[in-house]
Amino acid sequence: MTPRGNGDGSPPTTTLTFSSVSLHGAGLGAEGDFPLIGLVRGGHGDAGGLRDASAVSVAPYTPWASYGRQHRPFSAQVATLENEHLKATFLTEFGGRLWSLVEKSSGRELLHQPASVQPANLALRNAWFPGGVEWNLGVRGHWGLTADPVHVGLVETPAGPVLRMWEFERLLRVVWRIDVWLPSDSRALFVRPSITNTTGAAMPMYWWSNIAVPQQPDSRVIAPAHSAQRYGYAPEPIRLEFPVVEGIDFSYPEGAPATEDFFFDIEDADAPWIAGVDGTGAGLFHLSTSRLVGRKLFVWGASRGGRRWQTWLSGDRAYYEIQAGLAPTQFLYETLPSGATWSWTEAYGSVRSAVDRSTGSPWDGAIRSTRAAIHDVVSIEQLHREDAAAATWSAREPDHIPNGRASAWGALEVQAGNLPHTPATPFNHMQLGPAQRPWAEFVVSGRLPVCKPPAPAVSGHEWLERLRTTSSNWHDLLQVALVEVSVGHTDDAIASLSASIDLEDTPWPRRHLAVLLSLRGQHEEAVTHLAAALASLPESLQLLTDALEIYHRAGRPDRILSAVEAASPTFRRAGRVRYWEARAALRTGDVARASHIIEEGIEIPDLRESDDMLERLWTEWQAATNSDLPLPESWDFRMYNE
């Protein structure tokens, strides 16, 4: 579909099309069986993120964790905006990320794209992949919808076609929305995110636009700052002068010795910006209105572990990230009042600045030259005009909504009266699916159908109040507990799960209760519940790997080995299962068994960023065998300069 591009009757020069593209990579697999109420095997490596991942809950979401590393072609739905100068492509089935931004005059791709789309365990729900521009909302980390389809529509405006993407974000219960437009003859793409807090309480809010840029030996990052907070996986960031730190010019990502974050103390507060360029000064810029105050550089670095992560995620295509956020660093949040909507406008485009490394451009000169080059593409006045123009169509209902695979959770919330119907971000066009139907029946009849497996979890105080007035069976109490976890009432959740088991002994509340008890150090009780759950539900790989991890915490290698031996051959071949089997074998003195597993090889597709589990296994095996063999390069995912 190619709608008209101009609202004044002239021939369109900007087009918006909805189509599909062929990509290559590993599929996501199926979602997990259990909401992530405690065992979150994901993190936000850019800022250290979930440093105590086991203490974080992202209920009601389940994980994307069953992917492998076998690649094949696959089709992905996209939306493409194009004018005389730029062509922008968005992956609408992967969080709406801006996947490609091509400068048409040169044919240059301004954004990094990996050799293949390979999920890895860097997000709140596990699966994440690098490339393009990703929108991160809610809590610190790669957001819960990074691998999910979002709603997509077209809004016809005097500025031309506007691409609108939106979704109900279930963790924080806010409405996420992005409007994107590309005016005729514009050399900049404009993106206007909005976050609407429809809850009855103020909310700590997090947002970072993560921009992946191709990394070359002469790549350089320029921002209007002379100091930054450096975070290198130490407990806290350290403020220091930028760009030269300990004799290294960190504005050149290739020279970074290890994985690092630099949060810039931005001086151009009215219109913050950042750019990533090559040795000729050509590259990508990001400019925004003042609400998006933070700017950051992330580099993997030249350590062996950093290089390993690069190839693990992106093949032979190196990249770094420039980022923009609501707060000065990713350790801070801003408070979004109840009922409020925050919006801002971002501009993306090609920049050419006089920062050739061979001339030894001073930092101040690089800043001046890059600022001038950006403002030659988008002046501050134009940025604010575009922002004001976008506000005039922000309440418009989409003129066209193509078929898509977005979720119907927002439609359920509207039907339940928990979310107002808003024409600009409609959910009523969605048919409720199997996941929402039990809850729709509950809204109408006041009774939630008893399901095995249970109905998918919901979140929020609104559902909790409804459920508490009708709870009468194990399934009701299980759902009460999951909502209690989502609102932070862990003690109540433990009581509700125990009551559910008393009414009927099923594996689902046992699993959740085990996770919560283990987090409190009550490991033996957790082991008992998990053993019973596994006996009833042996077909869940998520349950098995959860159990093996908690058995390890409890110091029960015997339980690990018995659980592995009882598992199906398919599950026993899974990398994470083989890992726990090898560690348990070492702990029980069966060095030959562990050595056999290690020699055959262990590959964990969902290895968590900053998790040193393979190094720990290798160290234990070295001690047991008196070996001085170094850690294999394929196992070296260390996030520091060894």
NORSULMO-V261368 format. One line per field, one symbol per residue. ss: DSSP state (2 for helix, 1 for strand, 0 for the rest). psi: psi as a letter, one per 40 degrees, with the letter a starting at -180 (. if undefined). burial: 1 if it has 16 or more other ideal C-beta (glycine too) atoms within 10 Angstrom, else 0. A space follows every 10 residues. Layout:
# NORSULMO-V261368
ss=???
psi=???
burial=???
This chain:
# NORSULMO-V261368
ss=0100000000 0000111111 1111100000 1111100000 0000222000 0022200000 0111000000 0111111111 1100011111 1000001111 1110000110 0000001001 1110011100 0011111000 0100000000 1111111001 1111111110 0001111111 1000000111 1111111000 0011101111 1111000001 1110001111 1000000111 1001100110 0022200001 1111000022 2011111000 0111111100 0001111110 0002222222 2222000011 1111100000 0001110000 1110011111 1100002220 0022222222 2222222002 2222222222 2220000001 0000000022 2222220000 0022200000 0002222222 2222200000 0000000000 2222222200 0002222222 2222220002 2222222222 2220002222 2222222220 0022222222 2222220000 2222222222 2220002222 2222220022 2200222222 2222222000 2222222222 0000000100 0022222222 2222200000 0022200000 00
psi=hgiieieeei ihehihihai ihihahidai iieiigedgh fiigddfdbg dgdeeihfie iiigeeiafh iiiiihhihh hhaddihhhh geegefihdh hhhddeehhe ihhidihhii geidfchiii iahihhicih ihieedeiii ihihhhidea hhhhiiihhd defihhihhh igiheheihh hgiihhgeie iihhihhhhh hhhhhideii hhigieiihh hffidiihhi iiehhfehge ehddehdihi ihhighdgdd giiiihiaee ehahihiiid dgdiiihhid ieiddddddd dddebehiii hiihididie eiiihhihei hhiihihhah ihigfhddef hidddddddd ddddeddhid dddddddddd ddedeiihdh hiiafiiedd dddddeeehi hhddgieeeh hhaddedddd ddddeehhih ihiiiiiaii ddddddddee heiddddddd ddddddeegd dddddddddd dddhhidddd ddddddddde egdddddddd ddddddgeeh dddddddddd dddefgdddd dddddeiidd ddehdddddd dddddddeeg dddddddddd ihhgdfhhhe hfdddddddd ddddefiehi hideegfhfi h.
burial=0010110000 0111111100 0010110100 1111111111 1111111111 0010011111 1111111000 1000011111 1110111111 1111111111 1110000001 1111011111 1111111111 1111111111 1111111111 1111111011 1111111111 1111111111 1111011111 1111111110 0010111111 1111100011 1111100111 1110001000 0110100001 1110011111 1111010100 1111111110 1111111110 0111111111 1110110111 0111001111 1111111111 0011010000 0111111111 1110111000 1010011111 1011101100 0110011011 0011010100 1001011111 1111110110 0101111001 0100010110 0110000100 0001111111 1111011000 1001111111 1111111011 0111111111 1010011111 1111111110 0110011011 1111001001 1111111111 1101011011 1011001000 1001111111 1111111001 0011101100 0101111111 1111101100 1001000000 1000111111 10
